[in-house]
Amino acid sequence: MHPGIFAATHPDKPAYILSESGTVVTYRELNERSNQLANLFRSLGLKPGDHIAILMENHPQFLTLAWAAQRSGLYYTAISHRLQVDEVAYIINDCSASLLVTSQQQLPVAQAVAAQIPHCRHLFVSGEVVSGEASPPYQSLEQAMAKQPTSPIADEYEGSDMLYSSGTTGKPKGIKPPLELPPLGTPGTLYNLVSALYMTPGEEMRYLSPAPLYHAAPLRYNMTFQRTGATCIIMEKFDAERYLHLVEQYAITHSQLVPTMFVRMLKLPPAVRDRYNVSSLKSVVHAAAPCPVPVKQQMIDWWGPIIHEYYAGTEGMGFTTINSEEWSQHQGSVGRAILGEVKIVDDDLVELPGGEIGTVYFANGAPFEYHNDPQKTAAATHPQGWTTLGDVGYLDAEGYLYLTDRKAYTIISGGVNIYPQEAEDILVTHPKVTDVAVFGVPNEEFGEEVKAVVQPSDMALAGAELEQELLDFCRSKLSAIKCPRSIDFEAELPRHPTGKLYKRLLKDRYWK
């Protein structure tokens, strides 16, 4: 399955719509433009297994470029437009991209990057290229496309994304899957999983995507839904009320979110939430970060038992999933494995029995490697060949996985392991809290103590009185040793739009 099939049967159906600009790209346009780009890639000497990079916001050409690379048997790396010049150059050089496409909005960074990527031979920008110093050395993507035919290339093979971790605990790591080059349209593992678990085959599907396309889940899920002929509505930026408006406007049937988006919607006044009809939703998936039990329960109460959760990573090493009915019997779980087998391992790499907390590994999962970094690959690999994303958790008697935190964020205070997620899950439910991060800070007696940094709903509330209120609130629901000893306030926490918190940026302030 691929967009070309639907271009033949439903040429005028929207393949995707950008929610704010209203730009519509039909399946005919997606197919023809991605064919032109595929022909352009071949004319420039790119062959199956070669590499391109994309530096764009959620832009009308983004998915066209991804499909062009996908149908050309290429690797394609989507780069966060929130990165700085040196970070972007590092990724382009590390993945050995020979072609880079950017947008007018990202052109200032892309121009600065150009001098640092000598092996990237072909530089393009979407939009008008102004003569003089404005755009060179970048050529117009559209002008180059216009010279190419809209017919498919002769050698259409399935390519693959090669994405980089968000770098919350160090330099980004490139995840390079094996490239097997099956014929275009060959269903992959993700397509089989998503279509079986979360789609409603045979029905009209409209998928709402609220996150940046450079991240693994939004990119992969949009492309997966387009393999079925669905229409994707792409938000340029998430806003809680705007999301609800779009669900009603387009009668959205499917979507994927992260827990922070749930929190933002639940913090809306009830009158605002009730203003929008969300009854069209048939299946909503969430992942990327653990979801506090009260938050998920409120979402199920609001939207019904249509909410699914999965645990996986860009690495693709394993996959667990759980639906609303299962979750009601295993609250807090991220489900059972349907790709790979979950193993819980202690610090000595010994497998632990059910109920005991340790590092989560997947056995018999999909192969991967961290590109150009055998040490990182080895660090994520157990002597038995199992691999880990670095999370900590445990299995219950029925094989359901529960995550407790990232291993890197475990606080050791007086020899006791404390998992910050427990306090975070409680504090974020307080009506005066919009976001929260909990981590360890230095303590002369105990080594570390628990600290919280809170983004209040109103910064005017920040101060000693709210601090004490939140400390009391946490201690009323959780052992005092697991609760913060002090709370600082910030107007906004450094959270990635995909839901990941850059906790390291906060924690480093206290350790330096």
C-alpha positions in Angstrom: 0.0 0.0 0.0 1.2 3.5 -0.8 -0.3 6.9 -1.9 0.1 6.1 -5.6 -2.7 3.5 -5.3 -5.2 6.1 -3.9 -4.0 8.7 -6.4 -5.4 6.4 -9.1 -8.7 5.7 -7.4 -9.3 8.9 -5.4 -7.1 11.6 -6.9 -8.9 14.6 -5.4 -9.1 13.2 -1.9 -7.0 15.2 0.5 -3.9 13.2 1.6 -3.1 15.9 4.2 -4.2 19.3 5.3 -2.2 21.8 7.3 -4.6 23.0 10.0 -3.6 26.7 10.3 -2.7 27.6 6.7 -5.4 25.4 5.3 -3.0 24.1 2.6 -4.5 20.9 1.1 -2.4 18.3 -0.7 -4.4 15.7 -2.6 -3.4 12.1 -3.2 -2.8 13.0 -6.9 -0.5 15.9 -5.9 1.3 13.8 -3.2 1.9 11.1 -5.7 3.0 13.3 -8.6 5.2 15.5 -6.5 6.9 12.6 -4.7 7.5 11.0 -8.1 9.1 14.3 -9.3 11.3 14.3 -6.3 12.2 10.7 -6.7 13.2 11.4 -10.3 15.2 14.4 -9.0 17.1 12.2 -6.5 18.0 9.7 -9.2 19.1 12.5 -11.6 21.5 13.7 -8.9 23.0 10.2 -8.5 21.3 9.1 -5.3 20.8 5.4 -5.4 19.0 3.0 -2.9 20.7 3.1 0.4 21.9 6.7 0.1 20.8 9.4 2.5 18.9 12.8 2.5 18.1 15.2 5.4 15.1 17.4 5.9 15.2 20.5 8.1 11.7 21.9 8.2 8.8 22.9 10.4 5.5 21.2 9.7 5.6 22.3 6.1 3.5 21.4 3.0 6.6 19.7 1.4 7.6 17.7 4.4 5.6 14.6 3.8 6.1 14.8 0.1 9.8 14.7 0.7 9.5 11.8 3.1 7.4 9.8 0.6 9.8 10.6 -2.2 12.7 9.1 -0.2 10.5 6.2 1.0 9.7 5.2 -2.6 13.3 5.7 -3.8 14.9 3.2 -1.3 16.7 6.0 0.5 17.3 6.8 4.2 15.8 10.1 5.2 16.6 12.0 8.4 14.2 14.6 9.7 16.0 17.1 11.9 14.4 19.1 14.7 14.1 22.8 13.6 14.6 23.7 17.3 18.3 22.7 17.2 21.2 25.1 16.9 23.6 25.4 13.9 26.3 23.1 15.4 23.7 20.5 16.4 22.1 20.4 12.9 25.5 20.1 11.3 26.5 17.3 13.6 23.5 15.2 12.5 23.9 15.9 8.8 27.6 14.9 8.9 26.9 11.9 11.2 24.3 10.4 8.9 26.3 11.2 5.8 23.4 12.9 4.0 24.3 14.0 0.5 21.2 16.1 0.0 19.5 18.6 2.4 16.1 20.3 2.0 15.1 23.2 4.1 12.3 25.8 4.2 12.3 29.6 4.1 11.6 29.7 7.8 14.6 27.6 8.6 16.9 29.1 6.0 18.9 31.3 8.4 20.1 28.3 10.3 20.5 26.3 7.1 22.7 28.9 5.5 25.0 28.9 8.6 25.0 25.1 8.5 26.1 25.0 4.8 29.7 25.8 5.6 29.9 22.9 8.1 28.6 20.1 5.9 31.2 19.8 3.0 30.0 16.3 2.1 26.4 17.3 1.6 26.6 18.1 -2.1 23.0 19.2 -2.9 21.2 22.0 -1.0 17.6 22.9 -1.7 15.1 25.3 -0.1 11.4 25.2 -0.6 10.0 28.5 -1.9 11.3 31.3 -3.9 15.1 31.7 -4.2 16.0 35.4 -4.2 19.0 36.4 -6.2 22.0 37.8 -4.4 22.9 36.6 -0.9 19.5 35.7 0.4 19.4 32.0 -0.5 22.6 30.7 -2.1 24.1 28.1 -1.9 20.5 26.8 -1.8 18.6 26.1 -5.0 14.9 26.2 -5.4 13.3 22.8 -4.7 10.2 23.6 -6.7 12.2 24.8 -9.8 14.3 21.6 -9.7 11.1 19.5 -9.3 9.4 21.1 -12.2 12.0 19.8 -14.6 11.2 16.2 -13.6 8.5 13.8 -14.8 5.5 12.9 -12.6 5.8 9.3 -13.6 7.4 6.8 -11.1 11.1 5.9 -11.2 11.9 2.5 -12.6 13.4 1.1 -9.4 10.9 1.8 -6.7 11.9 0.3 -3.3 10.8 0.9 0.2 13.3 3.2 2.0 13.4 4.0 5.7 13.7 6.9 8.1 16.8 7.2 10.1 16.0 9.4 13.0 18.0 10.8 15.9 17.1 10.7 19.6 16.1 14.0 21.1 19.3 14.1 23.0 17.8 14.6 26.5 20.8 12.8 28.1 23.6 13.7 25.7 24.4 14.0 22.0 21.6 12.7 19.7 22.0 9.1 18.6 21.1 8.1 15.1 19.0 4.9 14.9 19.8 3.1 11.7 17.6 0.2 10.9 18.6 -2.4 8.3 17.5 -1.5 4.8 16.1 -4.5 3.1 14.7 -2.7 0.0 11.5 -4.6 -0.6 9.3 -3.4 -3.5 7.3 -0.2 -2.9 4.0 -1.0 -1.1 5.3 -3.9 0.9 3.7 -3.7 4.4 6.2 -3.2 7.2 6.0 -4.1 10.9 4.6 -0.8 12.0 1.9 -0.8 9.4 0.9 -4.3 10.5 0.8 -3.3 14.1 -1.0 0.0 13.7 -3.6 -1.3 11.2 -4.4 -4.3 13.4 -4.5 -2.5 16.8 -5.7 1.1 16.2 -7.3 1.5 12.8 -10.9 0.9 11.7 -10.4 -0.9 8.3 -13.2 -0.3 5.7 -14.3 3.0 7.3 -13.4 6.5 6.4 -10.5 7.6 8.6 -9.3 11.1 9.4 -6.2 11.3 11.4 -5.3 14.4 13.5 -1.5 14.9 14.1 -0.7 17.5 16.7 3.1 17.1 17.0 6.2 17.9 14.9 6.7 15.7 11.9 10.5 15.4 12.6 9.7 13.1 15.5 9.4 9.4 14.9 5.7 8.7 15.9 4.1 11.7 14.0 6.1 11.0 10.9 5.6 7.3 10.9 1.9 7.3 11.9 1.0 10.0 9.2 2.7 7.9 6.6 1.1 4.7 7.8 -2.4 6.2 7.7 -1.6 7.5 4.2 -0.9 4.0 3.1 -4.6 3.3 3.8 -6.0 6.4 2.0 -6.8 8.3 5.1 -6.8 12.1 5.3 -4.3 13.5 7.8 -4.9 16.9 9.5 -1.5 18.3 10.6 -1.3 20.9 13.3 1.6 23.3 12.9 1.7 23.7 16.7 -0.4 22.1 19.5 -2.9 24.1 21.3 -5.4 22.4 23.6 -8.6 24.2 22.6 -7.6 24.3 18.9 -7.1 20.5 19.0 -10.7 20.0 20.2 -11.9 22.5 17.6 -10.2 20.5 14.8 -11.7 17.2 16.1 -15.1 18.7 15.7 -14.4 20.6 12.4 -13.0 17.6 10.6 -14.9 14.8 12.4 -11.6 13.3 13.4 -11.7 9.5 13.8 -8.1 8.8 14.9 -5.3 10.6 16.6 -2.1 10.2 18.6 -1.1 12.4 21.6 1.2 12.5 24.5 0.3 12.8 28.2 1.2 16.5 28.5 -1.4 17.2 25.8 -4.0 15.3 27.9 -3.1 17.4 30.9 -3.4 20.7 28.9 -6.9 19.7 27.7 -8.0 18.6 31.1 -6.8 22.0 32.6 -9.2 23.8 30.2 -12.3 25.2 32.0 -15.2 22.6 31.8 -17.3 25.1 29.7 -14.5 25.1 27.1 -14.1 21.4 27.0 -17.8 20.8 26.7 -18.1 23.3 23.8 -16.7 20.8 21.3 -18.2 17.6 20.0 -15.5 14.8 20.1 -17.9 11.9 19.5 -16.4 11.2 16.0 -13.2 9.8 17.7 -12.9 6.1 17.4 -9.3 5.4 18.5 -6.8 7.6 20.2 -3.3 6.4 20.9 -0.8 7.9 23.4 2.9 7.2 24.1 6.3 8.9 24.5 6.0 9.4 28.3 4.2 7.6 31.2 0.7 8.9 31.8 -0.4 9.6 35.4 -3.2 7.3 36.4 -5.7 10.1 37.3 -5.1 11.9 34.0 -5.7 8.8 31.9 -8.8 7.9 33.9 -10.2 11.4 33.3 -9.6 11.1 29.6 -11.4 7.7 29.4 -14.3 9.1 31.4 -14.4 12.0 28.9 -13.8 10.3 25.6 -14.9 6.8 26.4 -12.9 3.5 26.2 -11.2 4.4 22.9 -7.8 5.2 24.4 -4.9 3.0 23.6 -1.3 3.2 24.9 1.9 1.7 23.7 5.5 1.6 24.9 8.2 1.6 22.2 11.1 3.7 20.9 12.5 5.1 17.7 14.8 2.1 17.9 11.9 -0.3 17.1 13.4 -3.0 19.4 10.0 -3.9 21.0 6.4 -2.9 21.4 3.9 -3.2 24.2 0.3 -2.1 24.0 -2.8 -1.8 26.2 -6.4 -0.8 25.5 -8.8 1.0 27.8 -10.6 -2.2 29.0 -7.3 -3.9 29.9 -5.9 -0.7 31.5 -9.0 -0.5 33.8 -7.8 -3.8 35.3 -4.1 -2.9 35.2 -4.0 0.8 35.9 -0.7 2.4 35.3 0.5 -0.4 33.0 1.8 0.3 29.4 0.7 -3.2 28.4 2.0 -6.5 27.3 4.6 -7.1 24.6 3.4 -8.0 21.1 6.8 -7.4 19.5 9.8 -8.8 21.5 9.7 -10.2 25.0 10.1 -8.0 28.1 12.9 -8.8 30.5 13.5 -7.0 33.7 17.2 -6.9 34.7 19.1 -5.7 37.8 22.4 -3.8 37.8 24.4 -7.0 37.6 22.4 -7.9 34.4 20.6 -10.7 36.1 17.0 -11.3 35.1 14.5 -10.4 37.9 11.3 -12.2 38.7 7.9 -10.5 38.4 7.2 -7.6 40.7 10.8 -6.6 41.1 12.0 -3.3 39.7 14.9 -3.2 37.2 16.0 -2.0 33.8 13.5 -2.9 31.0 15.0 -4.9 28.1 13.4 -6.5 25.0 14.5 -9.9 23.9 13.9 -11.2 20.3 13.1 -7.7 19.1 13.9 -5.9 15.8 17.6 -5.4 15.2 19.0 -1.8 15.2 22.3 0.1 15.8 23.3 3.5 16.9 24.9 4.9 13.8 28.7 5.5 14.2 28.5 4.7 17.9 29.3 1.1 18.7 29.8 2.0 22.4 26.3 3.3 22.7 25.0 0.3 20.9 26.9 -2.0 23.3 25.7 0.0 26.3 22.1 -0.7 25.3 22.8 -4.4 24.7 22.6 -7.2 27.2 25.1 -10.1 27.0 22.1 -12.2 25.9 21.5 -9.9 23.0 18.5 -8.1 24.6 18.3 -4.4 24.1 17.0 -1.5 26.3 15.8 2.1 25.9 17.1 2.8 29.4 13.7 2.8 31.2 13.1 1.2 34.6 10.0 -0.8 35.5 8.5 -4.2 36.5 6.2 -6.9 35.3 3.1 -8.1 37.1 1.9 -11.7 37.4 0.1 -11.5 34.0 3.1 -10.0 32.1 1.9 -6.4 32.1 4.7 -3.9 32.1 4.8 -0.9 34.5 7.3 1.9 34.0 8.7 3.7 37.0 11.2 6.1 35.4 14.2 6.6 33.2 17.3 4.9 34.8 19.3 8.1 34.4 16.8 10.0 36.6 16.6 7.6 39.5 17.5 9.4 42.7 19.6 7.6 45.3 19.1 9.3 48.7 20.7 7.6 51.7 21.0 4.4 49.7 17.3 4.4 48.8 16.2 4.4 45.1 13.5 7.0 44.5 11.7 7.3 41.2 10.7 10.9 40.4 7.8 9.9 38.2 5.8 9.0 41.3 5.9 12.6 42.7 5.5 14.1 39.2 2.3 12.1 38.6 0.8 13.4 41.8 1.9 17.1 41.6 0.7 17.5 38.0 -2.9 16.7 39.0 -3.0 19.7 41.4 -5.2 22.4 39.9 -2.6 25.1 40.3 0.1 23.1 38.4 0.6 23.1 34.6 3.8 21.1 34.5 6.4 19.7 36.8 9.8 18.1 36.9 11.2 16.1 39.8 14.9 15.1 40.1 17.8 14.7 42.5 20.0 17.6 43.7 23.1 17.4 45.9 22.7 16.7 49.7 25.8 16.5 51.9 24.3 13.9 54.2 22.3 11.7 51.9 24.1 12.2 48.6 20.9 13.4 46.9 17.6 14.9 47.9 14.4 15.3 45.9 13.7 18.6 44.2 10.7 19.8 42.2 10.5 22.5 39.6 6.9 23.5 38.9 5.3 25.5 36.2 2.3 27.0 37.9 -1.0 27.8 36.1 -0.4 31.4 37.0 3.1 32.6 37.7 1.7 35.2 40.1 0.9 32.3 42.5 4.6 31.3 42.7 6.0 31.6 46.2 6.3 30.1 49.7 2.6 29.7 50.1 2.1 27.6 47.0 5.3 25.7 47.7 4.0 24.6 51.1 0.6 23.8 49.6 2.1 21.5 47.0 4.5 19.8 49.5 1.5 19.0 51.7 -0.5 17.8 48.7 2.3 15.4 47.7 2.9 14.1 51.2 -0.8 13.4 51.7 -0.6 10.9 48.8 3.0 9.6 48.8 5.6 8.6 51.3 7.5 11.7 52.5 10.9 10.3 51.4 9.6 10.2 47.8 8.3 13.8 47.9 10.3 16.9 47.2 12.0 18.6 50.1 11.7 22.0 48.2 10.1 23.4 45.1 11.2 26.1 42.7 9.0 27.8 40.1 9.5 28.5 36.4 7.3 30.2 33.9 7.8 27.3 31.5 9.6 24.0 31.6 11.9 22.9 28.8 9.6 20.3 27.3 9.8 19.0 23.7 6.6 19.3 21.7 6.5 15.5 21.6 6.1 15.4 25.3 9.7 14.6 26.4 11.0 16.8 29.2 14.5 18.1 29.0 15.1 17.4 32.6 18.8 17.5 32.2 18.7 21.2 31.4 17.0 21.8 34.8 19.0 19.3 36.8 22.4 20.6 35.6 21.7 24.0 37.2 21.8 22.4 40.6 24.8 20.1 40.0 27.0 22.8 38.5 
